[in-house]
Amino acid sequence: MSVPAAVAPIAVIGLDAAPSWLSERLMSHADARRAFDLAREQFIAGRRIDMGGLAGTLGVDRTSLFRWVGNRDALLSEVLWSLAVPTLVQAEHATADAAGAERIAELLTHFVADLNRAEYFREFLRREPARALRLLTTKESEIQRRYVATTEWLVRQELGEAPLGGAIDVASLAYLLVRVSESFTYADLIAGDQPSAARARTAFRVLLRAD
């Protein structure tokens, strides 16, 4: 799914870095877009995206729906990323007055906090924890690749090509920041702990030497 570049660079970096069959199809296939919009609406309402139910609401059979959007994981991944994008944009706007390591830490903290407050997102994590972690946090995940690419872009914007005095390369730092973000967003699923934006902020600042 494409986001106009005029909206904000942070909105398009991830998708440009890791497009999928479905994200490209959504730009030109009206039926795929119709199915995606309905699935997104159901997800925000806190409902489970069910391919049979979705096909029935659209008035088509499951075979047609799968031909339009692929399997359920592919559809869920694009729905999840479509909701991450405005959250990242909001975080960028909220930290417009900051710069450097301070801005990176605060922007990512805003992102974690918004995810932790989004009830429809938390409901998805409670309802399908194993699927959620697989779609959101593994190396096969388009979502994680997009988040890492977006964070790489952010690091380059704020710290240049040799962050922290060259102690670490951009890609490695971005990956570590994403793993910190995931750890404090999915703490309940990973370690039975409470998700915490405040603890994420502390970890971001330590990692970025922001203090």
C-alpha positions as CSV (number, residue, x, y, z in Angstrom):
1,M,0.0,0.0,0.0
2,S,1.5,3.3,-1.1
3,V,1.5,6.5,1.0
4,P,2.1,9.7,-0.9
5,A,5.6,10.9,-0.4
6,A,4.3,14.5,0.2
7,V,2.7,13.3,3.5
8,A,6.1,12.7,5.2
9,P,9.2,10.8,4.3
10,I,8.9,8.7,7.5
11,A,5.6,7.4,6.1
12,V,7.1,5.8,2.9
13,I,10.7,4.7,3.9
14,G,9.7,1.3,5.2
15,L,7.3,0.4,2.4
16,D,9.8,1.5,-0.2
17,A,12.5,-0.7,1.5
18,A,10.4,-3.8,1.9
19,P,7.4,-3.9,-0.5
20,S,5.3,-7.0,-0.7
21,W,3.2,-8.6,-3.4
22,L,0.1,-7.2,-1.6
23,S,1.4,-3.7,-0.9
24,E,2.1,-3.3,-4.7
25,R,-1.2,-4.9,-5.6
26,L,-3.1,-2.4,-3.4
27,M,-1.9,0.5,-5.5
28,S,-3.8,-0.7,-8.6
29,H,-6.3,-3.5,-7.8
30,A,-9.7,-2.1,-6.8
31,D,-11.0,-5.3,-5.4
32,A,-7.9,-5.9,-3.3
33,R,-8.2,-2.4,-2.0
34,R,-11.8,-2.9,-1.1
35,A,-11.0,-6.1,0.8
36,F,-8.1,-4.5,2.6
37,D,-10.2,-1.4,3.6
38,L,-12.8,-3.7,5.1
39,A,-10.2,-5.8,6.9
40,R,-8.6,-2.7,8.3
41,E,-12.0,-1.4,9.5
42,Q,-12.7,-4.7,11.3
43,F,-9.3,-4.8,12.9
44,I,-9.7,-1.3,14.3
45,A,-13.1,-2.3,15.7
46,G,-11.3,-5.0,17.6
47,R,-12.6,-7.9,15.6
48,R,-10.7,-10.9,14.3
49,I,-10.1,-10.8,10.6
50,D,-11.7,-14.0,9.3
51,M,-11.2,-14.7,5.6
52,G,-14.5,-16.6,5.3
53,G,-16.4,-13.8,7.0
54,L,-14.6,-11.2,5.0
55,A,-15.4,-12.9,1.7
56,G,-19.0,-13.2,2.7
57,T,-19.3,-9.5,3.5
58,L,-17.7,-8.7,0.2
59,G,-20.1,-11.0,-1.6
60,V,-17.4,-13.3,-3.1
61,D,-16.1,-16.7,-2.4
62,R,-12.9,-17.4,-0.5
63,T,-11.0,-18.3,-3.7
64,S,-11.6,-14.9,-5.1
65,L,-10.6,-13.2,-1.9
66,F,-7.3,-15.2,-1.7
67,R,-6.7,-14.3,-5.3
68,W,-7.1,-10.6,-4.5
69,V,-5.1,-10.3,-1.3
70,G,-3.2,-13.6,-0.7
71,N,-3.5,-15.4,2.6
72,R,-4.5,-14.1,6.0
73,D,-1.0,-13.4,7.2
74,A,-0.3,-11.2,4.2
75,L,-3.5,-9.3,4.7
76,L,-2.8,-8.9,8.4
77,S,0.7,-7.7,7.8
78,E,-0.4,-4.9,5.5
79,V,-3.2,-3.9,7.9
80,L,-0.7,-3.7,10.8
81,W,1.8,-1.6,8.8
82,S,-1.0,0.7,7.6
83,L,-1.7,1.5,11.2
84,A,2.0,1.8,12.2
85,V,2.5,4.5,9.5
86,P,0.3,7.2,11.0
87,T,1.6,6.3,14.4
88,L,5.2,7.0,13.2
89,V,4.1,10.2,11.6
90,Q,2.4,11.4,14.8
91,A,5.6,10.6,16.7
92,E,7.7,12.5,14.2
93,H,5.4,15.6,14.6
94,A,5.4,15.3,18.4
95,T,9.3,15.5,18.4
96,A,9.8,18.2,15.8
97,D,11.5,20.5,18.3
98,A,14.1,17.9,19.3
99,A,17.3,16.8,17.4
100,G,20.0,14.2,17.4
101,A,20.0,11.3,19.8
102,E,17.3,13.1,21.9
103,R,14.9,13.1,19.0
104,I,15.4,9.5,18.1
105,A,14.8,8.4,21.7
106,E,11.7,10.5,22.1
107,L,10.2,9.6,18.7
108,L,10.6,5.9,19.3
109,T,9.2,6.3,22.8
110,H,6.2,8.0,21.4
111,F,5.7,5.2,19.0
112,V,5.9,2.5,21.7
113,A,3.6,4.5,24.0
114,D,1.0,4.9,21.2
115,L,1.1,1.1,20.4
116,N,0.7,0.3,24.1
117,R,-2.3,2.6,24.3
118,A,-4.1,1.3,21.2
119,E,-6.7,-1.0,22.5
120,Y,-7.4,-2.7,19.2
121,F,-3.7,-3.5,18.9
122,R,-3.5,-4.9,22.4
123,E,-6.6,-7.0,21.7
124,F,-4.9,-8.5,18.7
125,L,-1.9,-9.4,20.8
126,R,-4.1,-11.0,23.5
127,R,-6.2,-12.9,20.9
128,E,-3.4,-14.2,18.7
129,P,-0.1,-13.9,20.5
130,A,2.0,-16.4,18.6
131,R,0.8,-15.1,15.2
132,A,1.4,-11.5,16.4
133,L,5.0,-12.1,17.4
134,R,5.7,-14.0,14.1
135,L,4.2,-11.2,12.0
136,L,5.7,-8.4,13.9
137,T,9.1,-9.4,15.3
138,T,10.8,-12.1,13.2
139,K,13.3,-11.7,10.4
140,E,10.7,-13.1,7.9
141,S,8.4,-10.2,8.9
142,E,7.9,-7.5,6.4
143,I,6.8,-5.3,9.3
144,Q,10.1,-5.7,11.1
145,R,12.1,-5.0,7.9
146,R,10.1,-1.9,7.3
147,Y,10.5,-0.7,10.9
148,V,14.2,-1.3,10.8
149,A,14.5,0.6,7.5
150,T,12.6,3.5,8.9
151,T,14.8,3.6,12.0
152,E,17.9,3.4,9.8
153,W,16.6,6.5,8.0
154,L,15.9,8.2,11.3
155,V,19.4,7.5,12.6
156,R,21.0,8.8,9.4
157,Q,18.8,12.0,9.6
158,E,19.8,12.7,13.2
159,L,23.3,11.2,13.7
160,G,24.7,10.8,10.2
161,E,26.6,7.9,8.7
162,A,28.9,7.3,11.8
163,P,26.6,7.4,14.8
164,L,28.0,7.5,18.3
165,G,31.4,8.6,17.1
166,G,31.6,5.7,14.7
167,A,31.3,3.1,17.5
168,I,28.6,1.3,15.7
169,D,27.2,1.3,12.1
170,V,23.8,2.7,11.2
171,A,22.2,-0.6,10.4
172,S,23.3,-2.3,13.6
173,L,22.2,0.7,15.7
174,A,18.8,0.7,14.0
175,Y,18.3,-3.0,14.6
176,L,19.2,-2.7,18.3
177,L,16.7,0.2,18.6
178,V,14.0,-1.8,17.0
179,R,14.7,-4.8,19.3
180,V,14.4,-2.5,22.3
181,S,11.2,-1.1,21.0
182,E,9.8,-4.6,20.5
183,S,11.0,-5.8,23.9
184,F,9.0,-3.1,25.7
185,T,5.9,-3.2,23.4
186,Y,5.5,-7.0,23.5
187,A,6.9,-7.6,27.1
188,D,3.8,-9.3,28.2
189,L,4.1,-11.9,25.4
190,I,7.8,-12.3,25.5
191,A,8.5,-12.3,29.2
192,G,5.2,-12.1,31.1
193,D,6.1,-8.5,32.0
194,Q,4.2,-5.2,31.5
195,P,4.7,-3.2,28.3
196,S,6.3,0.1,29.3
197,A,7.1,3.1,27.2
198,A,8.9,4.7,30.1
199,R,11.4,1.8,30.4
200,A,11.8,1.8,26.6
201,R,12.7,5.5,26.8
202,T,15.4,4.8,29.4
203,A,16.8,2.0,27.2
204,F,16.8,4.1,24.1
205,R,18.6,7.0,25.9
206,V,21.2,4.7,27.3
207,L,21.8,3.0,23.9
208,L,22.0,6.4,22.2
209,R,24.1,8.0,24.9
210,A,21.5,10.7,25.1
211,D,22.2,11.6,28.8
